[in-house]
Amino acid sequence: MAAVESDFGAFVEKLVLQPPQTASTQQLPLNGLTFAIKDIFDIEGHVTGNGNPDWAKTHLPAVSTAPTVLALLNAGATSVGKTVLDELACSLFGENIHYGTPINPCAPDRIPGGSSSGSAVAVAAKLVDFSIGTDTGGSVRAPAAFCGIYGFRPSHDLVPTSGVIPNSQSFDTVGWFARDPVILNQVGRALLQLPNVKPVQPSHIIVADDCFQLLSIPSDRVTQVLLKSIEKLFGGQIIRHTNLGDYIKDKVPSLKHFMGEDNAQLEYNVPSLVAISRAMRLLQRYEFKLNHGEWISSVKPDLAPFISERIQESLMATSENTDIVHKVRNELRAALTDLLEEFGILAIPTVPGPPFKLQTENVTLDNFRARAASLLCIAGVSGFCQVNIPLGMYDNLPVAVSLLAKHGADGFLLNLVEKLDGSLKEQIDIAQRISL
């Protein structure tokens, strides 16, 4: 037990991967940094476990290492191990019945978030400088929010996903975690092969007021910290407010196919965002079935009940209406590109509230998952880049906000987060003193 506590249950396998030794090692951008790898990335000579023992038993060791991992090693970083994830990367909560649930360093009695749970915990517990995970429906952004650290989901298709077990290729991305926005930026530049350019000032920051109404904590605790930081750096004139749900409803006509009466069943919702989430889920389940349905049917793996239920839903998926989902994707990307233009930013909550206690009843989790999905699907379906920014603690639980930028504006967003750091820390300190 002591060994588990010493690494917060974050690792499924400890292994050291050193950067190649060259004369210029000292000049490499990630020299001296350590990182952890979600056990969904191939490492040559090691079985990729995918969060489930039956998967590990039925797959051979990888014959090559994922390009993403190689890029980090070649940039000078050292890997120290592979981390726990939700089974088959199929949950947002981080609980794994086979390998144990990694301990959330911010709130040990709370879920760490998933599916990249171990990768988030390894960073939050200061076991590594950064880590990598995957984000399909929110699997980097949600655990980053729950563990009080930075988490970055890049623009879709910009970071290679080869050598990574797929979930749903239309939405899969490789993301990363860090405690420090400088390191977050350095890792992003290594993975995205970005040049060092002078940061560009945002033209406008759009606050999605209806999305912040989804929060279970006072929304001012989140918005005021962000907006006062922005005002100090750039002036209040760049801040705008919008009702994002109404804008999307008007600009994404194909969404009408996914608008349903059951939207009203949620405590509070943004109907057009619930519809986007429904569209995303339809295509994600179908692609998951194409990827893994045959293996699941033949192996019949031992799965946690809540994971098994979700996977059975995927196995029943068909291609019906998936063509409409692709129309929704194109229309949403165009609509949000028009909204943000070249250097605009969209501010939304990452998730609807703080992490739940471990082993919370399913009804509560299902309601939270539905509201979370309506926020997380915005970047998921549009393919935009998104960063989770920690905003300290409220009522002894982590608080976070997210910023989104258009597809391909990853370098701009990473630079902005680094620039915001100082003023955010000042405002977080003020907000926490007020709440005492």
matplotlib code that plots the C-alpha trace (Angstrom):
import matplotlib.pyplot as plt

x = [0.0, 2.9, 4.1, 0.7, 0.4, 3.9, 2.9, -0.8, -1.7, -0.9, 1.3, 0.5, 4.1, 7.4, 9.9, 12.5, 12.9, 15.9, 16.3, 18.8, 22.3, 23.7, 26.2, 23.4, 21.3, 21.7, 20.0, 17.0, 13.7, 12.6, 16.0, 15.8, 12.0, 10.3, 7.0, 4.5, 2.6, -1.0, -1.1, -2.8, 0.4, 2.6, 6.1, 8.3, 8.6, 5.8, 2.2, -0.2, -2.7, -5.6, -6.8, -8.0, -6.2, -8.0, -6.8, -3.2, -3.5, -4.8, -2.4, 1.3, 4.0, 4.2, 6.8, 7.4, 7.0, 4.2, 5.6, 4.3, 6.4, 9.4, 9.0, 9.1, 12.1, 13.9, 13.1, 15.1, 12.4, 12.7, 9.7, 9.4, 6.4, 3.0, -0.2, -3.6, -6.6, -10.3, -11.0, -10.7, -10.7, -14.4, -15.2, -14.8, -14.4, -11.1, -12.2, -10.6, -11.7, -8.6, -5.7, -7.2, -8.3, -5.5, -5.7, -6.6, -3.9, -6.2, -9.0, -8.2, -11.8, -12.8, -12.6, -9.5, -11.4, -10.7, -10.0, -6.4, -6.6, -3.1, -1.5, -3.3, -2.5, 1.2, 1.4, -0.8, 1.2, 4.5, 5.8, 6.6, 6.9, 4.3, 2.4, 0.5, -3.0, -5.7, -8.8, -11.8, -14.8, -12.9, -10.4, -7.6, -9.7, -11.9, -9.1, -7.1, -10.0, -10.6, -6.9, -6.3, -3.7, -3.4, -4.6, -4.4, -6.5, -4.9, -6.8, -8.0, -5.6, -2.6, -0.8, -0.2, -2.4, -0.6, 0.7, -2.2, -5.2, -8.1, -11.4, -13.2, -10.9, -13.3, -12.6, -9.4, -6.6, -3.3, -3.3, -0.9, -0.9, 1.4, 1.4, 3.2, 2.0, 5.6, 6.1, 2.6, 3.7, 7.1, 5.5, 3.0, 5.7, 7.6, 4.5, 3.1, 6.5, 5.7, 8.3, 8.9, 7.0, 6.0, 2.7, -0.3, -2.8, -6.4, -8.8, -11.7, -12.6, -16.2, -17.8, -20.5, -22.9, -25.4, -22.6, -21.5, -25.1, -24.4, -21.9, -22.8, -20.7, -21.2, -20.2, -18.7, -16.0, -14.8, -15.6, -14.4, -10.9, -10.6, -12.1, -10.1, -6.9, -7.8, -8.7, -5.4, -3.4, -5.5, -8.2, -11.9, -12.8, -12.0, -14.5, -17.8, -20.7, -22.9, -25.5, -23.6, -26.5, -28.7, -25.8, -25.2, -28.9, -29.1, -25.8, -25.8, -29.0, -28.2, -28.5, -32.3, -31.9, -30.6, -32.8, -35.2, -37.8, -35.6, -33.4, -35.8, -35.0, -31.7, -31.8, -30.5, -29.3, -28.4, -30.6, -28.3, -25.2, -27.1, -27.9, -24.3, -23.4, -26.0, -24.6, -21.1, -22.1, -23.8, -20.7, -18.3, -20.2, -20.3, -16.6, -15.8, -17.8, -15.9, -12.6, -13.2, -16.6, -15.1, -12.5, -15.2, -17.6, -14.9, -12.9, -15.9, -13.6, -14.2, -15.4, -16.7, -20.5, -20.7, -18.1, -19.8, -23.1, -21.5, -19.7, -22.9, -24.6, -21.7, -22.0, -25.7, -24.7, -25.3, -24.2, -27.7, -27.4, -23.6, -23.5, -25.6, -23.1, -20.4, -22.5, -23.0, -19.1, -18.5, -21.3, -20.2, -16.5, -17.6, -19.9, -17.3, -14.6, -16.9, -17.5, -13.8, -12.2, -8.4, -7.4, -10.6, -11.0, -14.1, -14.4, -16.5, -16.5, -14.4, -16.9, -20.1, -18.5, -16.0, -15.1, -17.6, -16.8, -15.5, -18.3, -21.0, -24.4, -24.9, -27.9, -25.8, -23.0, -25.2, -26.7, -23.2, -21.9, -24.7, -24.0, -20.3, -20.7, -22.6, -19.6, -16.8, -18.4, -17.9, -14.2, -14.8, -17.1, -15.6, -12.0, -10.9, -8.1, -9.0, -7.0, -8.1, -6.8, -6.8, -8.2, -7.3, -9.8, -13.4, -14.8, -11.6, -12.2, -10.5, -11.9, -11.2, -12.1, -11.4, -10.4, -10.9, -9.3, -10.0, -8.6, -4.9, -4.5, -2.8, 0.4, -1.6, -3.6, -0.5, 1.2, -1.9, -2.1, 1.5, 1.0, -2.0, -0.2, 0.9, -2.3, -4.3, -2.3, -3.0, -6.7, -6.9, -5.2, -7.7, -10.6, -9.5, -8.9, -12.4, -13.9, -12.2]
y = [0.0, 2.4, 2.1, 3.0, 6.0, 7.2, 7.6, 8.4, 5.3, 7.1, 4.5, 1.2, 0.5, 2.3, 2.5, 5.0, 6.2, 8.5, 11.1, 10.2, 11.3, 13.9, 16.8, 19.3, 17.7, 20.8, 23.0, 20.8, 22.6, 19.9, 19.0, 18.0, 17.6, 14.4, 13.1, 10.3, 8.5, 7.3, 3.6, 4.0, 5.1, 2.4, 1.9, -0.5, -3.8, -3.1, -4.2, -1.2, -1.9, 0.4, 0.3, -3.3, -6.6, -8.6, -6.1, -6.5, -10.4, -10.4, -8.0, -8.4, -5.9, -2.9, -3.1, 0.7, 3.7, 6.3, 9.3, 11.7, 9.9, 10.0, 13.7, 14.4, 12.2, 13.8, 17.2, 16.2, 14.9, 11.7, 9.4, 7.7, 5.4, 4.6, 5.8, 4.4, 5.3, 4.4, 1.1, 1.4, 5.2, 5.2, 7.4, 11.0, 10.0, 8.2, 5.1, 1.8, -1.4, -3.3, -1.0, 1.2, 4.8, 7.3, 9.6, 13.2, 15.3, 18.3, 16.4, 12.8, 11.8, 13.0, 11.5, 12.5, 12.6, 10.5, 8.9, 10.3, 10.0, 8.8, 11.3, 14.2, 12.9, 12.4, 16.1, 17.3, 15.3, 16.7, 13.3, 14.6, 17.9, 17.1, 14.2, 13.2, 11.7, 11.5, 13.6, 12.4, 13.7, 15.5, 13.0, 15.6, 18.7, 17.1, 15.5, 18.7, 20.7, 18.2, 18.0, 21.7, 21.8, 22.9, 20.6, 21.3, 19.7, 20.7, 21.4, 18.1, 16.3, 18.6, 16.2, 12.6, 9.9, 7.0, 4.5, 5.5, 3.1, 4.8, 5.5, 7.6, 9.1, 11.9, 13.3, 11.7, 14.1, 13.8, 16.3, 17.2, 18.3, 20.7, 22.7, 25.6, 27.4, 27.9, 24.1, 23.6, 26.0, 24.3, 20.9, 22.2, 23.7, 20.5, 18.4, 20.9, 21.9, 25.6, 28.4, 30.8, 33.9, 37.1, 36.6, 38.3, 40.2, 38.8, 40.9, 40.0, 37.6, 36.3, 35.1, 32.5, 33.7, 30.8, 28.2, 29.7, 29.3, 25.6, 25.9, 24.4, 27.0, 30.8, 31.7, 35.0, 33.1, 31.9, 34.8, 37.6, 36.1, 35.7, 39.0, 41.1, 39.5, 40.2, 43.8, 44.4, 43.0, 44.1, 46.5, 45.8, 46.9, 43.5, 41.7, 40.7, 38.6, 36.2, 33.6, 30.8, 28.4, 30.8, 31.7, 28.0, 27.3, 30.0, 29.2, 25.4, 24.4, 20.7, 20.6, 20.5, 16.7, 16.3, 18.6, 16.6, 16.9, 15.1, 18.2, 19.5, 16.6, 18.2, 20.5, 23.3, 23.0, 24.8, 22.9, 23.4, 22.3, 19.2, 18.5, 18.9, 16.4, 14.0, 14.2, 13.7, 10.7, 9.1, 9.2, 8.4, 5.2, 4.1, 4.6, 2.9, -0.1, -0.2, 0.0, -2.5, -4.2, -7.4, -7.7, -7.1, -9.6, -12.3, -11.7, -10.7, -8.7, -8.2, -4.6, -2.5, -2.3, 1.3, 0.8, -2.3, -0.4, 2.4, -0.1, -2.1, 1.1, 1.5, -2.1, -1.3, 1.8, 2.0, 4.4, 6.0, 9.8, 9.8, 11.8, 14.5, 14.6, 15.5, 18.4, 19.6, 19.5, 21.6, 24.1, 24.4, 25.0, 27.7, 29.4, 29.5, 30.7, 33.6, 34.3, 34.3, 35.4, 35.3, 36.1, 35.8, 33.7, 31.9, 31.5, 28.7, 26.5, 23.4, 21.2, 22.2, 22.0, 20.4, 16.7, 14.3, 12.1, 8.7, 6.1, 8.7, 7.2, 6.8, 9.1, 12.1, 11.1, 10.7, 14.2, 15.7, 13.8, 15.2, 18.8, 18.2, 16.7, 19.8, 21.9, 19.6, 18.8, 22.4, 21.8, 18.1, 18.7, 21.9, 20.6, 23.9, 24.0, 24.4, 24.9, 24.2, 26.9, 26.2, 29.1, 28.0, 26.6, 27.3, 25.6, 23.5, 22.1, 23.1, 25.7, 26.0, 27.8, 27.1, 29.2, 28.1, 29.4, 28.6, 25.5, 25.9, 28.8, 26.5, 28.6, 31.8, 30.1, 28.7, 32.0, 33.8, 31.3, 31.9, 35.7, 35.6, 33.6, 36.5, 38.5, 35.3, 34.4, 37.9, 37.6, 34.0, 35.2, 38.0, 35.7, 33.1, 35.7, 37.1, 33.7, 32.9]
z = [0.0, 0.8, -2.8, -4.1, -1.8, -2.8, -6.4, -5.8, -7.7, -10.9, -12.6, -14.1, -15.1, -14.2, -17.1, -18.0, -21.6, -22.0, -24.8, -27.4, -26.3, -28.7, -28.3, -28.4, -25.6, -23.4, -26.0, -26.5, -25.5, -23.0, -21.6, -18.0, -17.9, -16.9, -18.2, -17.9, -20.7, -20.6, -21.2, -24.6, -26.4, -27.9, -26.4, -28.4, -26.6, -24.2, -24.3, -24.5, -21.7, -22.6, -18.9, -19.0, -18.1, -20.8, -23.4, -22.2, -22.3, -25.8, -27.5, -28.3, -27.4, -29.6, -32.4, -32.5, -30.3, -30.9, -32.9, -30.1, -27.5, -29.8, -30.4, -26.7, -26.2, -29.1, -27.6, -24.5, -22.1, -20.0, -19.5, -16.1, -16.7, -18.1, -16.3, -15.3, -17.5, -17.5, -19.2, -23.0, -22.4, -21.9, -18.9, -17.7, -14.0, -13.6, -11.5, -12.6, -10.8, -12.1, -11.4, -8.8, -9.0, -8.9, -5.9, -6.7, -4.9, -4.7, -3.1, -2.1, -1.4, -4.9, -8.4, -10.4, -13.7, -16.7, -18.9, -18.6, -14.8, -14.0, -16.3, -14.6, -11.1, -11.9, -12.8, -9.9, -7.4, -8.8, -9.8, -13.3, -15.0, -17.6, -19.0, -22.1, -22.5, -25.1, -25.3, -27.4, -25.4, -22.6, -21.3, -20.8, -20.1, -17.4, -15.2, -15.6, -14.1, -11.3, -10.4, -10.5, -13.3, -16.9, -19.7, -23.4, -26.2, -29.5, -32.7, -34.2, -36.5, -35.7, -33.4, -34.8, -33.3, -34.9, -32.4, -30.1, -29.5, -31.2, -29.6, -32.3, -35.0, -35.8, -32.3, -31.0, -30.0, -28.1, -25.2, -22.4, -18.8, -16.8, -13.6, -15.2, -18.3, -19.5, -19.6, -21.2, -24.0, -24.4, -24.7, -27.2, -29.4, -29.4, -30.4, -32.9, -34.3, -33.8, -34.2, -31.4, -32.4, -30.6, -28.7, -30.4, -28.4, -28.6, -30.6, -28.4, -25.5, -25.8, -22.5, -23.1, -20.3, -20.8, -20.4, -17.1, -15.8, -15.9, -13.0, -9.6, -7.9, -8.1, -11.6, -10.5, -8.7, -12.1, -14.4, -12.3, -11.8, -15.6, -16.6, -14.2, -15.4, -19.0, -18.2, -16.4, -19.4, -22.4, -21.2, -20.7, -24.3, -25.7, -23.5, -25.1, -23.8, -25.8, -25.5, -27.3, -27.4, -29.4, -31.7, -32.5, -33.0, -35.6, -37.4, -37.4, -39.3, -39.5, -35.7, -35.9, -36.5, -33.0, -31.0, -28.8, -26.2, -23.6, -23.5, -20.8, -18.5, -17.4, -14.4, -16.6, -20.1, -23.3, -25.8, -28.8, -26.9, -25.7, -29.4, -30.4, -27.6, -28.9, -32.4, -31.2, -29.2, -32.1, -34.3, -31.5, -30.6, -34.2, -34.7, -31.4, -32.5, -35.8, -33.9, -31.1, -31.6, -32.9, -30.1, -27.4, -28.9, -29.2, -25.9, -23.7, -21.4, -17.7, -17.5, -14.6, -14.8, -15.8, -18.5, -19.8, -20.1, -22.2, -24.4, -25.0, -26.2, -28.7, -29.9, -30.8, -32.8, -36.6, -39.3, -39.5, -39.4, -39.2, -42.4, -40.7, -37.9, -40.4, -41.6, -38.0, -37.6, -40.7, -39.9, -36.2, -37.2, -39.7, -37.2, -34.4, -36.8, -37.8, -34.1, -33.1, -36.3, -36.4, -32.8, -30.8, -27.7, -26.3, -22.5, -21.1, -18.0, -18.5, -16.5, -14.6, -11.2, -8.8, -8.8, -7.1, -4.1, -5.0, -5.6, -6.0, -7.1, -10.8, -11.1, -9.9, -12.2, -15.2, -14.7, -14.3, -17.4, -19.5, -18.5, -18.8, -22.3, -23.5, -22.6, -23.7, -27.1, -28.3, -29.0, -29.7, -32.6, -34.0, -33.7, -32.0, -29.5, -25.9, -22.7, -19.1, -16.7, -12.9, -10.9, -7.4, -4.8, -3.8, -0.8, -0.7, -4.2, -7.5, -9.8, -13.5, -16.7, -20.4, -23.3, -26.9, -30.1, -33.7, -35.4, -36.0, -33.5, -30.9, -30.7, -30.2, -27.4, -25.6, -25.7, -24.3, -21.4, -20.5, -20.7, -18.4, -15.7, -13.5, -13.5, -12.9, -9.9, -8.4, -9.0, -7.7, -4.5, -4.0, -4.7, -2.2, 0.5, 0.0, 0.3, 3.6]

ax = plt.figure().add_subplot(projection="3d")
ax.plot(x, y, z, "-o")
ax.set_aspect("equal")
plt.show()
